[in-house]
């Protein structure tokens, strides 16, 4: 009997030595922002679906497993999606077999009822451990999930960015985003106990020298900080900063991956797991090029949604003979003809003295030629309303003092109408309102969008100031102003706020 037991033990040891590690592939997207539909240059969920199906077929033939996840910001960016609350995005991602997503800050662009509807339409879990009920405590959605693939258990913990408190505060209501690092301290041991592989699905953002952390009036956790602070995380699938990480970054033995934006890439991470430990890995981005065939079912489904309301979106509102520049990198660093046009449209509509516009609210350029309502909605997709306030000159100085601290590349970069100023040594000087020196004691009529007026992008000095919501969307106001101008032969791109150093 002892000999038989010894033989069995030897066989078991031999089997464990020669057993192949489990092959797990994680496919990932982030910051798709309504880009269900591809272009002649590529992208689009139908092409992504083709790659997802191919990878699943190949990996499963070799007895491996595939998970497909999204790191947040499904919402906001393409009119055909925005007009129907991104329901096409969530429905199609569900048909594509998405296993989980975390919440990006743009999931809070609309009231909670919309987010709740999206979660029901999705039929895949929203995972966000630090999005909690501020009154009663506890997460609103699942804090984590355990996905069983074969004999392997994969724990997925979701984390939303605390920057939402500044960037999209309007619709948080009785819910809030709490500290991601402290939240992970609570949940990581639980998930480690239950899972062989630990994945953090985060919308926290990866920062480096080319993309430094923003200066915001709230403490927030970056993905870099998270990786440095914890042992036991195998992979962080990240979003928020739209970073194109061709190969994952390794920090503190944590694999960090992010796949750019707008479905231009599909991320792929291959893990080989043996006895609950990742023994090998590799990662890459798969470009979603125009030559990738579109999955016929997903294309049919997405085309159907695209046609809904297309006639209204194609209404021509004017003509431009010059490119109206809304390039992300430009409007987050300096004034452009389009940012000036938007600010001026608000003054034209309301008769305000000053307009304040955040660069992050401008999402696209308008090409030379006819301008359609679709074009305008692509530029201003958030559905923000035009908000009029009464501000003293002292209040306006506080706005400019904050704006002077904002580095290039951040959405809080300020654009103005009716006002000029210079920034020297980090301080605003030579401030003028319609050519006249700023009077600190005078009350001015100031217009912005309801997002900025509610303290969005860090403009907390505006919260509670006397004012009213006009009910007009910023997109409709811009469309009306373009209709008034009829043909834009040129538009000034002067730097109304000049940085002297």
N, C-alpha and C positions, 0 to 999 in steps of 0.2 A: 504493500500500500504506500509506504514511504517512497519507494522508487517511482511509482506512478505519479505521486504528487510532485516529485522532483522533475520528472519529465514534463508534466503540464506547466510547471513554473518556467522551465527552460524554454518551452514552446511559446509561452506568453511573452517572455522577455525578447525572444527572437522576433516575434511578430511586431512588438512595439519598436524594435530597432529598425526593421525593414519596412514598416508601414509608411505609406506616403503621407506627407502633411496635407491637410485640407486646403484646397485652393478657393479663396474667397475674392471675388471682384466687387468693388464698390464703384458704381457709376454715379457721377454727381454733376448737378447744375447749381447755379446761383444767379440772382439778380437778372432774371429773364425779363422782367418789366413789360409784360404784355406782348412780347415778341413771339406769339404763337406762329405767325406767318413769316416765312422766309422771303428773301429777295433774290434777284438775279446773282447776287454775290454769295449767297449761301444762307445758312441759318435756318430756323423754322423747326417746329416740333415734328413735322412729318419726316424730315431728314434725320432728326435726332432719333425718332422711333425706329427708323431703319437700322441705325447703328446699335441701339439698345437690343433689338431683336437678334441681330447678328451675333453680338457678344454673348447673349444668353444661350443661343444655340451652340456656339463653339465651346463655351465653358462647361455647359451642362453635359455635352458629349464626353468631356474629359472628367466627368464626375465632380465638377466644381460647382460653385454657387455664385449667384449674382444678386446684389442689392442695389437699388436705384433710389437716390435721395436728392433733396433740393434744400439748399442752405438759405432760402428766404428771399424776399422781394419778388414775389410773383406779380404783385400789383403795379400798375401805373406806368404808362409810357407809350402806349399805342391806342389811338382813339377807338378802334373797333373793339378792343378789350375794355378800355375804360368806360365806354358807354353802357356796358352790361356788367359792370362790377367784377371784371376778370373771370366771370363764370366759364367762358370758353377755356381759359388757361387751366382752371382746376379740373374741369370735366375731362379735358384731353390728357392731362397728366395722369389722371386716374386710369383712363383707358390704356395709357402707356405703361402702366404697372408700377407707378411710383410707390415706394415703400414707406416713406416718411418725409416730412419737411419741418423745418423750424420757421419761426416768424421773423421776417425782416421788418425794419422800421416802416416800410411802405405798406405793410399789412394793416397799418393803423391810419391810413389816409382817409378812411371813411368810418362811419359809426360802427359800434360793436356788432349791431344786428347784421351788418354786411359780412363781417368776419365770421360770425356764427353761421350764416348761410353758406359761406364759402367752405367752411369746415364740413358741413353736411353734404354739399355737392361733391367734395373731394373724394370721400370714401377711402382716404388714407389718413393716418394720424398726423395732427399738428402737435409737435413736440417742443415745449418751451417751459422749462422748469422755473424760470425766474419771471414769467408773466403771471402775476398773482392778483387775487382779490384783495384790494387794499383795506377793506372793511373787516372781512372775516378770515383772511389768510388762506393760504393754499393756492396751488396753480389752477389756472382757468382750463388749460388743456393738459394733456399727458406730460408729466415731467421727463419721463423716459419710457422707452419700450424695450422689450427683449424679443429679438427676432431669432427664431430657431430655424437654421438651415442645415439639414442633415443632422449630424450629432453636434453641430457647432451652435453655440448661443452667442449672439451679437447684441450687446447693449448699446443703445443709442440715446444719449442725453441731449436735449435741445436747450439752447441758450440764445435769447434775444439781446440786442445791444441796449445798454442803459442810455445811449445817445438818443433813443426814442423820446426820452423825457424832454429833450431840447428840440429834436428835429421834427417830431410828429406828436405834440402833446395834446392836440385838441380833443381827440376822441378816446383818450385813455379812461376818462370818467372815474368810476370807483375802482378801476383796476390800475395796476402800475407795473413797472419793470424794476425789479430789485437787483442788487449787486450780483453779477454773474459769478465772480470768484467765490463769494461766500456761499452762493447757492450750490456751486459744484462741490464745495467742501462737504456739504450735507449729503448730496446724492451719489458722489463718486464711490464711496465705500459700499453703498447698497448695490450699485450696479456691478462693481468688481466682484462682489460675492456671488452674483447671479450669472455673470457672463464670462465667456472665454476671451472675447475681444471687446474692447471698450472704444466706442466712437462718440466724439462730441460733434454734434451738428450745430454749428454756431453761425450767427450773423453778427459777429463782433468786429471783424476787420483785421487784416494783416497790414502792418506798417513797417516801412523801411526808410532809407535815406531819400528815395525818390518820392515817397508818399508818407510824410511825417504825420504824427497824430495831431488831430485838430485841437485848437484851444477852445474848449467849451466850458460853460459854467456848471458842469456836473462831472463827478468822478465816473469814469467808465473803464471797463476792462477790455483790453485788446487781446486778440488771439495769441500774440507773442507773449504777453504777460501770463496768460493761462497756461501755455506750454511750459514756461519757465517755472511755474509755481507748483506743478503737480507731477507726481509719479503715478504710473498706472493707466495713463491715457495712451492708446495705441495710435489713433488717428483723429485729427480735427479736420472736418470738412467745413470750410469757411465761406463767408460771403461778406457783403457790405462795401468793401473797398474796390470792387470790380478788378481785382488783381489777376493778371494773367501769369500764373505760376506754371511755366512749361513743364518743370519738374517740381514735385513737392519739396518744401523746405523742411529740414530736420532741426528741431530745437528741443534739447533735453530728451532726445530719443523719441520725440513725438513727431509723427508725420503730419505736416500741414499742407492742405491742398485747397486751391481755389481756381475757378474756371472762367475768369473774366466776366463777361456780361452778355445779355441779350441772346443767349443760345448760340453764340459764335463758336463755342467750344463745348465739348462734353468731356468731363474729367474721368479718368480711369485710374484706379489704384488696385493692383494685384497684391494680395496678401497670401502667404503660405503659413498656416497655423498648425502647430504640433503641440499637443498636451497643454492647450490653453495659452500658448506663447507664440507670438509672431516670429518665425525663424528666418523669413526672407520677405522682401517686398520690392515693388517697383511702381512708378507712377508716371502718367503722361497726360497731356491734353490732346484730344482728337479734334482737329479743325472740322467744322461743319461746312464743307465746301459745296459749291453749286452742283458739282458732278455726282453727289450722293443722291441716289434715287429716293423719292418721297414715298413713304408708306401710304398705299392707296386709301386705306380706311381712315387714317388720321388726316390725310389731305382732304378727303371728302367731308369729314366732320368739321375741320377748321374752315374750309371754304364756305360751308353753309353759314357759319357764324359771321364770316367776313361780309357776306352779302347783306346781312341784316342791318338796315340803316345806312347802307353805303350811299344811297342817292342824296340824303341830307348832308352827309359828310363831304360829298363832292361839289357842293354849292360853291361857286367862285365868288369871293368877296373882294378881290382886287388884283392888281398886277404889280410886280416889282421888277425893275430893270437892274437891280443890284442884289447880290447875295446878302441876305439878312443873317448875320453871324450869331448863331446860338451854340457854337461848338463848346462842349463841356469845359475843356481846359481854358478857353478864352473867357467865358462869362464867370468863371471862378477865379479869375486873376485880374481882369480889367474890364472897362466899359466897352461895349460894341454898339454898332448901329441898331441891332435888335433890342439890346437891353435898354437903350435910350428910347427906342420906339415904344416899348412896353410901359416904361415910366411915364412918358408923355401922354400915352393913351389914357392912363388913370387920371391925370390932371385934366385932360380934355373932357372926360366924362363927368368929373365931380367938381371942377373949378377949384381944386385944392391949390395951396401954395407950394407944397412939396410932395413928392412921391418917393417912397422907399420900396425897393425891390430886392429880393434875395437872389443871388446868382444861381443857387441850387434849384430854384423853381423854373428855370429856363432849360428845357430839355432837348432842343433841336434847333437847327437852322432852317431857313426858308430859302429854297433855291430860286434863281431867276425864272420869271414866267408868271403864270396865273397862280394866285394864292387861293386855296380852297379852305373851307372850314376845317377839314381834316388836318391841313397843315398847321392851322392855328392851335387846334387841340393837341397836336403833337408837340408844339412848343410849350404850351401851358396845359398839361394833362391832369392836374390835380383837382380840378373843380373848385379851387379856392375862390372866395368871394371878395369883392372890393370893399375895404373897410376904411371909414373916415374917422380921424381922431383929432382932438384939440391938444396940441403940444406947445409948451413954452419953448423959448429959445434955449433955456437951460436943459430941457428934455432932449432937444435935438442935439445939443452938445454931448449928452450922455450916449446917444445913439452913435454919433461919430467917434467918440472915444472908444466904444466897444468895437466898432468897425475897424478902427486903426490897429487892433490887435489880431485881426483875422489874417492868417497867412494865405498866400495864393494856393488855389486848389480846393478850397473849402466852400461848401454851398452857402455859407453865411456871408460871403463876399457881397458888399453893398453896392447897389446901383441906385442912382437918384435922378429925379427930375425937379426942376425949379430951384435947385440948390447947387452951389459949387463950394469946394473946400480944398485945402491942401493938407497933407499929412507930413509933418516934419518931426523927426526924432520920436515917432510914435504918438504925436499929439496933433489934433486938428487945429489949423490956423486959417485965417483969412476966409472965414465962412460967410457966404453971402446967400441971401434968399432973393431970387429974381433980381440980382444985381445990387441989392442993398445989403449993407453989413447986418449980420445976425444980431437981433436985439434979445438978450437973455431973458428979459422980462415980458416980452411980447408973446401973445398967443397966436399960433399959426394953425391953419387948417392943413392937416397932413393925411395923405392917403397911402394905404399899403394893401396887402392881402390879409385875410383873416388869420392865416397861418403865422405871419410875422407879428401881427397885432396881438396874438395870443401868446407871444413869447417864443415862437418857433425860431430855430437856428440861433438860440441864445439871446434873442432880443427881449430879455425879461424886463427891461426897464419900461417897456410899453404896456405891460400887463396892468389892467385896471385903469388905464387912462380914459378920460371921457371920450365917447365916440359911439358910432353906430355902424351896423352892417348894412350896406346898400342892397344886398341881395343879388347884385349883378356878379356873374362869374368873371374872373380876369380874362378868360379866353373870349367871352362874348364882347367885353369892352374892347379888347384888341381887334377883334373882327370888325366891330362897328367903326373903329378909328381908321382901319385900313379901307373900309368902304367909303368913309368920308374923304380920305386922301385920293382914292380911286387908283392912281398910278404913282408908285414910288420910284422916282427917277434916281434919287440918292437919299441917304439919310445920315445925319452927322453921327460920328462915332467918337466925338470929343470926350476926353477924360474929365468928367465933371468932378470927380474926386482924384486929385493928383497926388501921387506918392513921391516926395522929393528925395527920399533916401531909402 
